[in-house]
Amino acid sequence: MTPLTQKTGPAPNGVRPHVVVIGAGFAGLSAATLLAERGVRVIVLDARPRLGGRATAFEDRDTGELVDNGQHVMFGCYRETLAFLKRIGAEGNVQTQPALAIPFIGPEGLRTELRCPVWLPAPLHLLAGVLRWRGLPLTDRLSALRLAPALLRLGNQSLDRSETVLGWLRAHGQSAGIVTALWEPLAIAALNQPIAQAAAAPFVRVLQEMFSTDKTAASLVLPKRPLHEMYAEPARAFIESRGGEVRTGALARVIADDSGVTAVEVRGERIPATHVISAVPWHALRTLFAAVPPPLASTIADASAMASMPIVTVNLWYDRVVMQDAFVGLTGRTVQWIFDKRRVFGEAASHLSLVVSAAEAVTPMTRDELVALAVREVADALPDARSATLIRATVVRERQATFSLTHGQPKRPPSLTALPGFVLAGDWTATDLPGTIESAALSGHRAALAILDSGYN
Ligand SMILES: Cc1cc2nc3c(=O)[nH]c(=O)nc-3n(C[C@H](O)[C@H](O)[C@H](O)COP(=O)(O)OP(=O)(O)OC[C@H]3O[C@@H](n4cnc5c(N)ncnc54)[C@H](O)[C@@H]3O)c2cc1C
């Protein structure tokens, strides 16, 4: 890798050009706000009309409600994300559970709750929660104890790189019952990939983050506002208040020569830049350049070869309240989670948001087929929905929601690249985490620190 310092001599006129950040999702905005906080002038460019990237919201045509492009859930262990929210004054836009508590509705319609006691340290609170959980026969619950040694020494695990999540769970004595009822829903939510395909390493990393630190690390953190309002607009205000700029509808191209990055072109304007953070997804990296710069050839080839995984969301508006919980996990069904946005957002929203992660099988279904499936499963799981009238339904297919975690995928790149001045961020870069908000925020902070550490400001 070429050290960034090659690009950080004093500016000829004493005024440094802006650092240009391309992409206004969690990665780009966490990078840009960290730089702005340290006094660096930044320009953030995003091709789309609204900020937020894969974590955003749009206005529903009929109801005027702001609807997320898909429900996003964070955890107490999202340290970089929570630091970012705190920096921009948006920590009040999320609510955090005191300790992990998840209501589940099983295939027979029985509602149970996995609730980890707040008074026990991690990971014992999880084991105690599972042992008390009525959602499973006792023999299955007891198999969780066999995971205790692995949870307690998670930091020291050396994993067979070809092991899948399912293989790892079986190797740690988890019964088929607890895998189906607990580990599979958690793993699919965290990894967006079937457990028989997904590599074990990122899942073990997630468990390590959630269960081997403090007990709120496993608590769910829910956005209390539509996603772009929750973090992206506060980030914009933060950047602008520090003399930076945030532009939407701004498709960017990077200009580079043998010495490295020289400018960014946007809508016919050339912005001089010696330092650019790319915070675009894996499949968009190639489009940043008219021609692939030779130092980036292998990075771009690897990024372009990464496979993607879809998430499908069905939003349903009923004529009355049909669920008592803010959210519920479903097992043994196609829909994995139902969120009542009214209970999460307040009266500004009145729809249910139904999540299907690892949605390869349902993505090709028509809108009507997906809505019919969702309505059937809601009626099966929630008795109050059976007598309610469906007023409206929408479907959001995010075909490139996350990158694939199967074995044989290309290597994920570090922040520093071989092109001087060009730094990578994005959930898909080498954070060891799955494609999550936390991975994006961590990558953004790393990219910003790489520029700061090179003596930029
Ligand atoms: C439906 C759904 C549900 C999810 N649920 C969860 C969840 O519950 N928990 C969780 O942690 N994660 C979840 N994720 C994953 C999470 O959304 C992503 O990991 C995260 O948002 C990625 O952020 P990012 O900044 O790396 O990339 P992105 O958000 O993709 O941002 C990249 C930005 O780059 C812009 N861009 C691309 N090319 C250009 C260009 N040439 N010029 C200018 N701009 C450009 C794009 O417009 C985009 O805004 C979910 C994702 C989806 C889609």
The ligand as an SDF file (V2000), in Angstrom:
LIG
                    3D

 53 58  0  0  0  0  0  0  0  0999 V2000
  -33.3550   -3.2700    3.5320 C   0  0  0  0  0  0  0  0  0  0  0  0
  -32.0930   -3.2430    4.3320 C   0  0  0  0  0  0  0  0  0  0  0  0
  -32.1120   -3.5850    5.6730 C   0  0  0  0  0  0  0  0  0  0  0  0
  -30.9410   -3.5520    6.4360 C   0  0  0  0  0  0  0  0  0  0  0  0
  -31.0070   -3.8240    7.7490 N   0  0  0  0  0  0  0  0  0  0  0  0
  -29.9160   -3.6270    8.5290 C   0  0  0  0  0  0  0  0  0  0  0  0
  -30.0090   -3.7470    9.9380 C   0  0  0  0  0  0  0  0  0  0  0  0
  -31.0690   -4.0520   10.4890 O   0  0  0  0  0  0  0  0  0  0  0  0
  -28.8970   -3.5060   10.6800 N   0  0  0  0  0  0  0  0  0  0  0  0
  -27.7090   -3.1380   10.1010 C   0  0  0  0  0  0  0  0  0  0  0  0
  -26.7490   -2.9020   10.8360 O   0  0  0  0  0  0  0  0  0  0  0  0
  -27.5880   -3.0480    8.7540 N   0  0  0  0  0  0  0  0  0  0  0  0
  -28.6660   -3.2650    7.9570 C   0  0  0  0  0  0  0  0  0  0  0  0
  -28.5710   -3.1150    6.6010 N   0  0  0  0  0  0  0  0  0  0  0  0
  -27.2490   -2.8250    6.0030 C   0  0  0  0  0  0  0  0  0  0  0  0
  -26.9270   -1.3260    6.0670 C   0  0  0  0  0  0  0  0  0  0  0  0
  -27.9660   -0.5770    5.4780 O   0  0  0  0  0  0  0  0  0  0  0  0
  -25.6450   -1.0610    5.2960 C   0  0  0  0  0  0  0  0  0  0  0  0
  -24.6230   -1.8860    5.8070 O   0  0  0  0  0  0  0  0  0  0  0  0
  -25.1880    0.3870    5.4170 C   0  0  0  0  0  0  0  0  0  0  0  0
  -26.2530    1.2830    5.2660 O   0  0  0  0  0  0  0  0  0  0  0  0
  -24.1240    0.6250    4.3480 C   0  0  0  0  0  0  0  0  0  0  0  0
  -23.6880    1.9630    4.4110 O   0  0  0  0  0  0  0  0  0  0  0  0
  -22.5600    2.4800    3.4190 P   0  0  0  0  0  0  0  0  0  0  0  0
  -22.3760    3.9140    3.7350 O   0  0  0  0  0  0  0  0  0  0  0  0
  -21.4030    1.5790    3.4420 O   0  0  0  0  0  0  0  0  0  0  0  0
  -23.1680    2.3280    1.9360 O   0  0  0  0  0  0  0  0  0  0  0  0
  -24.4690    2.9610    1.2730 P   0  0  0  0  0  0  0  0  0  0  0  0
  -25.4970    3.2220    2.2890 O   0  0  0  0  0  0  0  0  0  0  0  0
  -24.8230    2.0750    0.1310 O   0  0  0  0  0  0  0  0  0  0  0  0
  -24.0040    4.3880    0.7090 O   0  0  0  0  0  0  0  0  0  0  0  0
  -23.3130    4.5250   -0.4990 C   0  0  0  0  0  0  0  0  0  0  0  0
  -23.7640    5.8070   -1.1930 C   0  0  0  0  0  0  0  0  0  0  0  0
  -22.8980    6.0240   -2.3150 O   0  0  0  0  0  0  0  0  0  0  0  0
  -23.6650    6.6850   -3.3010 C   0  0  0  0  0  0  0  0  0  0  0  0
  -22.9550    6.5870   -4.5920 N   0  0  0  0  0  0  0  0  0  0  0  0
  -22.6720    5.4850   -5.3190 C   0  0  0  0  0  0  0  0  0  0  0  0
  -21.9760    5.8260   -6.4300 N   0  0  0  0  0  0  0  0  0  0  0  0
  -21.8320    7.1780   -6.4130 C   0  0  0  0  0  0  0  0  0  0  0  0
  -21.2040    8.1240   -7.2620 C   0  0  0  0  0  0  0  0  0  0  0  0
  -20.5700    7.7770   -8.3960 N   0  0  0  0  0  0  0  0  0  0  0  0
  -21.2640    9.4410   -6.9360 N   0  0  0  0  0  0  0  0  0  0  0  0
  -21.8980    9.8540   -5.8000 C   0  0  0  0  0  0  0  0  0  0  0  0
  -22.5120    8.9840   -4.9520 N   0  0  0  0  0  0  0  0  0  0  0  0
  -22.4640    7.6720   -5.2510 C   0  0  0  0  0  0  0  0  0  0  0  0
  -24.9870    5.9640   -3.2670 C   0  0  0  0  0  0  0  0  0  0  0  0
  -26.0180    6.7710   -3.8410 O   0  0  0  0  0  0  0  0  0  0  0  0
  -25.1810    5.7340   -1.7570 C   0  0  0  0  0  0  0  0  0  0  0  0
  -25.9810    6.7410   -1.1740 O   0  0  0  0  0  0  0  0  0  0  0  0
  -29.7080   -3.1960    5.8080 C   0  0  0  0  0  0  0  0  0  0  0  0
  -29.6800   -2.8730    4.4420 C   0  0  0  0  0  0  0  0  0  0  0  0
  -30.8420   -2.8810    3.7220 C   0  0  0  0  0  0  0  0  0  0  0  0
  -30.8020   -2.4960    2.2770 C   0  0  0  0  0  0  0  0  0  0  0  0
  1  2  1  0
  2  3  1  0
  2 52  2  0
  3  4  2  0
  4  5  1  0
  4 50  1  0
  5  6  2  0
  6  7  1  0
  6 13  1  0
  7  8  2  0
  7  9  1  0
  9 10  1  0
 10 11  2  0
 10 12  1  0
 12 13  2  0
 13 14  1  0
 14 15  1  0
 14 50  1  0
 15 16  1  0
 16 17  1  0
 16 18  1  0
 18 19  1  0
 18 20  1  0
 20 21  1  0
 20 22  1  0
 22 23  1  0
 23 24  1  0
 24 25  2  0
 24 26  1  0
 24 27  1  0
 27 28  1  0
 28 29  2  0
 28 30  1  0
 28 31  1  0
 31 32  1  0
 32 33  1  0
 33 34  1  0
 33 48  1  0
 34 35  1  0
 35 36  1  0
 35 46  1  0
 36 37  1  0
 36 45  1  0
 37 38  2  0
 38 39  1  0
 39 40  1  0
 39 45  2  0
 40 41  1  0
 40 42  2  0
 42 43  1  0
 43 44  2  0
 44 45  1  0
 46 47  1  0
 46 48  1  0
 48 49  1  0
 50 51  2  0
 51 52  1  0
 52 53  1  0
M  END
$$$$
